[in-house]
Amino acid sequence: MGREFVEIFDEWVHTYDDSVSGHDPEYKAVFENYQEILSAVAKKAKEPVVEFGVGTGNLTSALLQEGHKVTGIEPNGAMRNVAAQKFPELDIMDGDFLAFDLPQKPNSFVSSYAFHHLTDEEKAQAIQQYAELLPSGGKIVFADTVFESAEAKLGRIVYEEGEGHANLVEDLKREHYTTVPVLEMIFQEHGFDVIFTRLNDYVFLIDATKR
Protein backbone atom coordinates (compact mmCIF):
# COMPACT_ATOMS: atom_id res chain seq x y z
CA MET A 1 0.00 0.00 0.00
CA GLY A 2 2.93 2.30 -0.57
CA ARG A 3 4.08 2.00 3.04
CA GLU A 4 7.26 0.23 1.98
CA PHE A 5 8.55 3.73 1.20
CA VAL A 6 7.52 5.36 4.50
CA GLU A 7 10.89 5.05 6.23
CA ILE A 8 12.60 7.02 3.44
CA PHE A 9 10.94 10.12 4.84
CA ASP A 10 12.36 9.66 8.34
CA GLU A 11 15.55 11.16 6.94
CA TRP A 12 14.14 13.24 4.08
CA VAL A 13 11.89 15.17 6.47
CA HIS A 14 14.92 17.27 7.47
CA THR A 15 15.77 18.37 3.92
CA TYR A 16 12.50 17.89 2.03
CA ASP A 17 11.59 21.58 1.85
CA ASP A 18 15.07 22.40 0.55
CA SER A 19 14.69 19.74 -2.14
CA VAL A 20 11.34 21.00 -3.38
CA SER A 21 12.62 24.57 -3.34
CA GLY A 22 15.22 23.69 -5.99
CA HIS A 23 18.27 23.58 -3.75
CA ASP A 24 18.99 19.98 -4.77
CA PRO A 25 20.21 20.25 -8.39
CA GLU A 26 19.60 16.54 -9.00
CA TYR A 27 15.86 16.98 -8.42
CA LYS A 28 15.53 20.50 -9.84
CA ALA A 29 13.58 19.37 -12.92
CA VAL A 30 11.25 17.20 -10.83
CA PHE A 31 10.25 20.14 -8.63
CA GLU A 32 10.35 22.89 -11.25
CA ASN A 33 7.36 25.25 -10.82
CA TYR A 34 6.67 23.61 -7.47
CA GLN A 35 4.56 26.40 -5.97
CA GLU A 36 2.57 26.76 -9.19
CA ILE A 37 1.93 23.00 -9.17
CA LEU A 38 0.59 23.12 -5.61
CA SER A 39 -1.56 26.11 -6.49
CA ALA A 40 -2.96 24.31 -9.53
CA VAL A 41 -4.08 21.39 -7.34
CA ALA A 42 -5.60 23.67 -4.72
CA LYS A 43 -7.56 25.69 -7.28
CA LYS A 44 -9.14 22.53 -8.74
CA ALA A 45 -10.14 21.06 -5.36
CA LYS A 46 -13.65 21.21 -3.91
CA GLU A 47 -14.12 21.28 -0.16
CA PRO A 48 -14.26 19.47 2.11
CA VAL A 49 -10.88 18.16 0.96
CA VAL A 50 -8.93 15.05 1.95
CA GLU A 51 -5.21 15.36 1.30
CA PHE A 52 -3.09 12.23 1.03
CA GLY A 53 0.62 12.41 1.82
CA VAL A 54 0.56 15.70 3.69
CA GLY A 55 4.32 15.58 4.22
CA THR A 56 5.60 18.88 5.61
CA GLY A 57 2.34 20.62 4.71
CA ASN A 58 3.22 22.49 1.52
CA LEU A 59 0.08 21.51 -0.42
CA THR A 60 -1.90 21.90 2.80
CA SER A 61 -0.83 25.53 2.93
CA ALA A 62 -1.97 26.11 -0.65
CA LEU A 63 -5.33 24.47 0.09
CA LEU A 64 -5.87 26.65 3.16
CA GLN A 65 -5.00 29.76 1.15
CA GLU A 66 -7.87 28.81 -1.18
CA GLY A 67 -10.17 28.67 1.84
CA HIS A 68 -10.65 24.88 1.81
CA LYS A 69 -11.49 22.79 4.85
CA VAL A 70 -8.79 20.08 4.91
CA THR A 71 -8.36 16.67 6.51
CA GLY A 72 -4.80 15.38 6.20
CA ILE A 73 -3.70 11.77 5.83
CA GLU A 74 0.02 11.00 6.32
CA PRO A 75 1.66 7.59 7.02
CA ASN A 76 5.02 8.91 8.23
CA GLY A 77 5.18 9.95 11.88
CA ALA A 78 8.01 12.43 11.44
CA MET A 79 6.20 14.17 8.61
CA ARG A 80 2.95 14.23 10.61
CA ASN A 81 4.75 15.95 13.48
CA VAL A 82 6.16 18.66 11.20
CA ALA A 83 2.78 19.31 9.58
CA ALA A 84 0.98 19.29 12.95
CA GLN A 85 3.35 21.95 14.26
CA LYS A 86 2.64 24.12 11.22
CA PHE A 87 -1.13 23.57 11.33
CA PRO A 88 -2.18 22.66 14.90
CA GLU A 89 -5.80 23.39 14.06
CA LEU A 90 -6.03 20.63 11.42
CA ASP A 91 -6.86 16.94 11.65
CA ILE A 92 -3.72 15.17 10.38
CA MET A 93 -4.21 11.45 10.80
CA ASP A 94 -2.18 8.30 10.32
CA GLY A 95 -3.23 6.57 7.10
CA ASP A 96 -2.42 6.11 3.44
CA PHE A 97 -4.08 6.08 0.03
CA LEU A 98 -5.88 2.81 0.76
CA ALA A 99 -6.34 2.73 4.54
CA PHE A 100 -7.82 5.83 6.15
CA ASP A 101 -10.62 7.11 8.37
CA LEU A 102 -12.62 10.21 7.54
CA PRO A 103 -14.58 12.54 9.84
CA GLN A 104 -16.96 13.36 6.98
CA LYS A 105 -17.48 12.55 3.31
CA PRO A 106 -15.27 14.70 1.11
CA ASN A 107 -15.95 16.45 -2.17
CA SER A 108 -12.37 15.95 -3.33
CA PHE A 109 -9.24 13.91 -2.75
CA VAL A 110 -5.94 15.64 -3.47
CA SER A 111 -2.26 14.78 -3.40
CA SER A 112 1.10 15.96 -4.69
CA TYR A 113 4.19 13.88 -5.43
CA ALA A 114 2.88 10.75 -3.68
CA PHE A 115 0.53 8.57 -5.78
CA HIS A 116 3.55 6.85 -7.37
CA HIS A 117 4.13 4.98 -4.10
CA LEU A 118 1.31 2.65 -5.19
CA THR A 119 1.52 -0.06 -7.83
CA ASP A 120 -0.86 0.26 -10.78
CA GLU A 121 -3.09 -2.39 -9.19
CA GLU A 122 -3.16 -0.44 -5.93
CA LYS A 123 -3.85 2.79 -7.80
CA ALA A 124 -6.93 1.13 -9.29
CA GLN A 125 -8.06 -0.06 -5.85
CA ALA A 126 -7.63 3.45 -4.47
CA ILE A 127 -9.56 5.13 -7.26
CA GLN A 128 -12.38 2.61 -6.85
CA GLN A 129 -12.55 3.52 -3.15
CA TYR A 130 -12.68 7.22 -3.92
CA ALA A 131 -15.40 6.68 -6.50
CA GLU A 132 -17.54 5.03 -3.83
CA LEU A 133 -17.02 7.96 -1.43
CA LEU A 134 -17.36 10.92 -3.77
CA PRO A 135 -20.64 12.44 -4.97
CA SER A 136 -21.32 13.12 -8.63
CA GLY A 137 -19.12 16.06 -9.56
CA GLY A 138 -16.61 15.15 -6.85
CA LYS A 139 -12.95 15.48 -7.71
CA ILE A 140 -9.66 13.65 -7.57
CA VAL A 141 -6.87 16.16 -8.15
CA PHE A 142 -3.35 14.74 -8.04
CA ALA A 143 -0.03 16.18 -9.18
CA ASP A 144 2.55 13.48 -9.70
CA THR A 145 5.35 12.20 -11.87
CA VAL A 146 3.70 10.37 -14.77
CA PHE A 147 5.13 9.45 -18.16
CA GLU A 148 3.46 9.65 -21.54
CA SER A 149 4.55 6.08 -22.28
CA ALA A 150 6.82 3.29 -21.04
CA GLU A 151 9.30 4.34 -23.72
CA ALA A 152 9.30 7.91 -22.41
CA LYS A 153 10.02 6.65 -18.91
CA LEU A 154 12.95 4.57 -20.12
CA GLY A 155 14.26 7.51 -22.11
CA ARG A 156 14.14 9.73 -19.04
CA ILE A 157 16.07 7.15 -17.00
CA VAL A 158 18.74 6.94 -19.70
CA TYR A 159 18.97 10.73 -19.81
CA GLU A 160 19.35 11.07 -16.03
CA GLU A 161 21.98 8.33 -16.01
CA GLY A 162 23.92 10.38 -18.53
CA GLU A 163 23.62 13.41 -16.26
CA GLY A 164 25.11 11.40 -13.38
CA HIS A 165 21.97 11.72 -11.25
CA ALA A 166 22.35 8.39 -9.46
CA ASN A 167 19.85 9.08 -6.67
CA LEU A 168 17.15 10.21 -9.08
CA VAL A 169 17.78 7.19 -11.32
CA GLU A 170 17.44 4.88 -8.33
CA ASP A 171 14.19 6.61 -7.44
CA LEU A 172 12.82 6.27 -10.98
CA LYS A 173 13.62 2.56 -11.01
CA ARG A 174 12.41 1.83 -7.48
CA GLU A 175 9.05 3.57 -7.30
CA HIS A 176 5.88 2.77 -9.22
CA TYR A 177 5.79 5.60 -11.77
CA THR A 178 3.07 4.90 -14.29
CA THR A 179 1.90 6.26 -17.64
CA VAL A 180 -0.90 8.52 -18.80
CA PRO A 181 -2.71 5.75 -20.76
CA VAL A 182 -2.74 3.44 -17.73
CA LEU A 183 -4.14 6.10 -15.42
CA GLU A 184 -6.65 7.30 -18.00
CA MET A 185 -8.04 3.77 -18.33
CA ILE A 186 -8.29 3.32 -14.55
CA PHE A 187 -10.15 6.59 -14.05
CA GLN A 188 -12.56 5.95 -16.91
CA GLU A 189 -13.30 2.43 -15.70
CA HIS A 190 -14.36 3.83 -12.33
CA GLY A 191 -16.65 6.55 -13.65
CA PHE A 192 -14.38 9.58 -13.95
CA ASP A 193 -13.73 12.03 -16.73
CA VAL A 194 -10.04 12.93 -16.50
CA ILE A 195 -7.79 15.61 -17.94
CA PHE A 196 -3.98 15.43 -17.85
CA THR A 197 -2.01 18.69 -18.00
CA ARG A 198 1.79 18.68 -18.10
CA LEU A 199 3.26 21.07 -15.52
CA ASN A 200 6.97 20.30 -15.94
CA ASP A 201 9.17 17.62 -17.52
CA TYR A 202 8.06 15.13 -14.86
CA VAL A 203 4.76 16.18 -13.38
CA PHE A 204 1.23 16.07 -14.73
CA LEU A 205 -1.82 17.60 -13.11
CA ILE A 206 -4.45 14.84 -12.97
CA ASP A 207 -7.90 16.42 -12.78
CA ALA A 208 -10.63 13.77 -12.53
CA THR A 209 -14.33 14.48 -12.06
CA LYS A 210 -16.82 11.79 -11.08
CA ARG A 211 -19.64 11.44 -13.57
Secondary structure, DSSP 4 states (H G I P E B T S, - for coil): --GGGTTHHHHHTTTHHHHHTT-SGGGTTTTTTHHHHHHHHHHH--SSEEEE--TTSHHHHHHHHTT--EEEE-S-HHHHHHHHHH-TTSEEES--SSS---SS--SEEEEES-GGGS-HHHHHHHHHHHHHHSPTT-EEEEEEE-BSSHHHHHHHHHHHHHTT-HHHHHHHHHS---BHHHHHHHHHHTTEEEEEEE-SSSEEEEEEEE-
